[in-house]
Amino acid sequence: MRDSVTNLTLPGALMDRAEEWLGPTDAIWLDKQKTWKAPGGGTLSFGYLDGPRDHLRYKSAEFQFIGIDEAGDLRWKQIMYMFSRLRRLANVTIPVRFRLGSNPGGISHTDLKRRYINPFTREERVFIPAGLDDNPHLDREQYVKSLMNLDPVSREQLLKGDWEVREAGRMFSRSWFKIVDEAPATLAKTARYWDLAATEPKAGNKEPDWSSGCKMSADGEGRFYIHSIVRYRKEPRYNEAMVRQVADMDGRKVAIVMEQEPGSAGKGQIDHYRRKILPEFIFKGDKVTGSKRQRAMPLASQAEAGNVYLINGAWNEDFLDEIEIFPDGNFDDQVDSSSGAFSIVGGSKVEPRARYI
């Protein structure tokens, strides 16, 4: 079992491996049932636990073996429910077994750690740790290089199988950011990234969201400078005037990028800003993908390496307070705008005509 049929069918995943092993045998593949059937009558079936009631699909089933891959991605109550599907007939010697495989992390991390990892709470359950050295088929050097793009927590979980690092729950440390008085005179790219999420404070809404615009530069040698973060809470009609004012202060050599909301409304907003608000500026919308945590990973990786600098200013303390407790804090607007800015100056999202910045 996995959390979805899609993940079962990925290259190198469970169904792919079963085809590799069972295809040359006399077993028959029943596609509709997602089941291999052996000549002697035994079956190997593949299933999923995606929605909150998917475990009830197996209410009448009985199995002698249940295996769950990437158990951390499944709801704990559904994992525990599947224990009720283990059974065997009297006088049958087939052992009843339940096996889980998982990397650290995911929604059931804490429950898995308590039941299987922690020697004080796992009782007689067996935990077999595995690390990178246990998989000789991987290109170790390339895999480690790929993992260096992750935030420190995710990297330690995948590289070392570390079940303890989750306890901090944080991606950034304020000590990673170096405060300097000014950026170098010559910079390779500069952009300001806007996350327009604010609502004006009103009675009954004590903690509304903020809008945030982060101006960041890359020096072309692997160092990144956050010049300023403009942050405010106002109703949406205030955004246009604020974005235009900040653009005038930044100058026309600074690219402006704005997070684009899904659908036609988001497309219309970007078109409006391009034609009506910022026609003289380099401007584009950014269709974001992945979770906020995923989008912040590259910035966290560079910050940990000591490559991210903050230009000394009154905004520093608010930024460091927010980013240090991300993703557990009440707000993440400055993290969103700074990780968005990094994706522009540290990546390849700037349009060709803006690459000279």
N, C-alpha and C positions, 0 to 999 in steps of 0.2 A: 504494500500500500504506500501511497504518497498523498500529498495534499491536492493533486490534480492529475487528470489523465495526461495533460500536456507534459508535465514533468516526468511521468512514467515513460513517455515515448521519446524523450530527448536522446541524442546520440550518446552511447555509453551508459545510459540509464538502465533500469531494470528490464524493461521489455526488450530493449535492444540486446542486452546481454543474454536474455533467455532465448532469443532467436538464434544467437551465435552458438549457444550450447545445445539447444534442443532441436534446431532445424535439421541437423544431419541424422537424427534418431527416428524411431518409428512413432514418436509422439505426433499428435494432430493438433493444429492450431484452429480454434473456433473463434473467429474474429468478433462476432456479435457478442459473445460472452466474455471476450478478452481472457480466454482460458486455453491452456495446453492440456490435452487429454492423452494419457499414456495407454498403451495397449492393455495393461492390466486393470484399467479403470481409475487409477489415481489421477488427480487433477491439480494444476497449478494455475490459480486465478489471480488477476490483477485488479485492484480496486483503488478507490480514492476517498478522502474525507475532506471535502472542500467547504460546503455550506454547513451552517450550524446544526442541521438535522440529518446530514448525510450518513451518520452512524446508524440511523434507523433503517437504512437500506439493507443492513445485514442482520436484521432482527430475527429472521428465521433461519439464518445460516449456521453451519457448524464446521469448524476447522480443527485439524490436529496441529497445524503450525500457522502462526501469523507473524509476518515480518513487516516492519514499518521503517521506511527509509526517510532520512531527514525528519525525525520525529519532532525536533524543536519547532518545526513550521506548522504542526498540527495542534488543535485545541486539546488540552490535557484531559478534559472530561470525555472526549471522544476516544482518545487512546485507551483510557481506563475502561470504557464501555466494551471495547473489543475483547477484553479478557473474558467477558461473558459468553463469547462465541467459541471459546475453546472447549471441546468435549470429545469423548471417544466412547465407543460401545464397550460393554462388559466383555472381558476375556480377550480384548484386543491389546496387543503389546506395543502398538505405535506410540512413542512418547508424545505428550502434549507440550508444545514449546511456544514461547512468545519472545521475539527478538526485536530489538530496536537498534537502529544506527542513526547517528546524528552528529553534526558539528555543534560546537557551542553556539549560543545565540538563539533567536527566535522566541515565539510567544510562550513556549513551554520550557524555556531554559531553566528557570528556577525549580520547577517540579521535577524535571529530569535529573538535575543535580542532587536534589534531596533524595530521590528514590534510588538512583543508581550510582552517583559519583561520590557523594559525601560518605566517608567510611563510618561516620557516627550515626547515619540515618538510613543507610542502604541495607542494613541487616545482612542477610546471606545472599543477596543478589550480586551477580557477577558483573563487573565493569572491566572491559578490555580496552585500554587506551591505545590510540594509534596516532602517529605523527607523520611528518613528511618522509622520514627515512623508512617508513613501513610501506611505501609505495615506490618501488624501484622502477616502475614503468614510466614515471613522470620525468620530464626534463626539469630537473630540480632548479637549475640556474634561471631558466625562463619563468618558471612558476613563482619563484621568490621575487623576481623582478616585477612580475604582474601584481603580486600582493602589496608591493611597496606603494601602489597607488591608492590603497585603502586607508581609511582612518586607523589610528593605532589600535583601537579596541577590536575592530573586525579583523585586522591583520594578525593580532596575537591569537585570536580564536581559530583562524584557519591555518596559520603557519605552525602553531605549537599545540593546537587542540586545548587551549587554555580555558578552563571552565570558571576560573576565578576572576579574570579581567572584567567580566560583565558587571561585577559588584559595584564598580565605580560608576558605571552607567553613562560615562561622559566621553566625548570625542576630543575635546580640546583642553589644554592647560594654558592659563594666562601667561605663564612664564615662557612659553614658546615665542611670544610676540616681542620683537625688539622695538623700543621707542627711539626714534631719531628726530632731529629737528627739521630735516628737509630731505627730499628725494634727490637723486642725481640730476644734473642738468639735462642730460640726454637719456631719453627713455624710448623703448621700442614700441610700446602700445600703451594707450591710456583710454579708459572707458568709465562711464558712470552707469551703473545698473540700478533700475528702479523696480521695487516691489510695491505696487499701489494697493495696499490692503486696509487702509485706515478707515475708521468710523469715528465721528466726533463724540467725545464723552457726553453722556446724557444720564439723567436720573434712572437708576436701575441697571445701568451698564457701566460698572465701575472700572472694568479693565478691557476697554475695546482695543482692537488691533491698531498697529502703527503702519504708516507708510515709511519706506526707507529707501534712500538712494546712496549707493556706495561708489565712490570714485577710487579706482585702483589702476596701478601701472605695473608694467613688467620692464625690466631693464635689458632684456635679451640675453642675460647671463644666468638666469635661474633665480633671480631675486624679484620679490613683489612688494609693492608699496601701497598701503591704503592711505590715501590723502585725507579723506574726510567721509563721514556718514551723516547725511541730512535725514532727520527723523522727525515726524510730526503726526499729530492726530487731528484731522479735519474731515469734513464731509467731502464726498467725491468731487464736487464742483470746484473745490480749492486746488485740486491736483494740477490742473492745467497751468494755472498761474505760477504755482510753486516750481513745477518742472521747468517751465520756460525761464523763470528767474535764475534758477540754479544753472541752467544751460548757458545763459548769458554770462554768468560769473566764471564758469569753467572755460568758456571760449569754444570756438568752432572746431578746434583740432581735437577735442575730446568726443569720442563716439558716445552715443546715448543708446542704451539698450533697455527694453522694458519687457517684463514678463508678460506673455500673451496668454490670456485666459482661453479655455477651449471654446470651440463653436464660433458661430458667425458674429456674436457680440464681441468676442475678443479680437477677431479679425477686423471688425469695424472700428474698434477703439484704436488699434495700431495704425490703421489707415488714417483716422482722424488726426492723430498726433503727427503723423508723417506729413500730411498735407496742410493742416491748419495751425498747429502749435509749433512745430520744429522744422519748417521747410528748408531753412538754411543750414541745418545741421546733419551730420551723419547719424542716422537713426534707423533702428530695426526692432522688430518684435522677436521674442525668444520663446518658442514653444518648449516648455520644460517637460522632462520625462523623469520617472523614478521618484522615490520618496525624498523628502527634505534631507534625511540622513545620508542617502546615497549621493545627493548633489553636493553635500558638504565634505564628502570623503577626500577629494583631491586637495581642497584647501587645508584640511586637517593634516594631511600627509606632508605638505610643504611647510606648514607652520611647525610641525614637530621637528623637521629637518633644519629649522632656524632660518628659513628663506623668506619669511613674511615680516615686513616692517610696518610700524604704525607711525605716521607723521604726528608729532606731539600736538595735542589739541584737547579742548574741553570734552570732546565726544569719546575719548579713549576709555574712560572708566565705565561708562554705560555699555560700550561694546564688549569690553573684557568681562564684565559681570554677566552679560547675556550669553556670550559664547562659551564661557567656562562651564555653565550648567546645562548647555544644550546636549541632548534633546529633552531634558526634564523640566526646563523652566516654563514660565507662563507665556513668554514671548520668544519668537524666533525670526522676527523681521530683519534684524541686522545680519543674522546668519544667512538668511535667504539672499539678501542683496549682496553680501560679500562673496558668498559661494557662486552666485550668478556672475558677479564681476570677474571672479577668478576664471570661470568657464570661458569668458571672453578673452581676457588678456593672456591667460595661460593655456588657452586651447585654440580652436580654429573656427569660432562662431562669428568673427567679424567679417563682414563682406569684403571682397577683394579691394574695393576702392577705399576701404578704411585701414588697410594693412600698413600704411605708411605711418600711422599714428605712433 
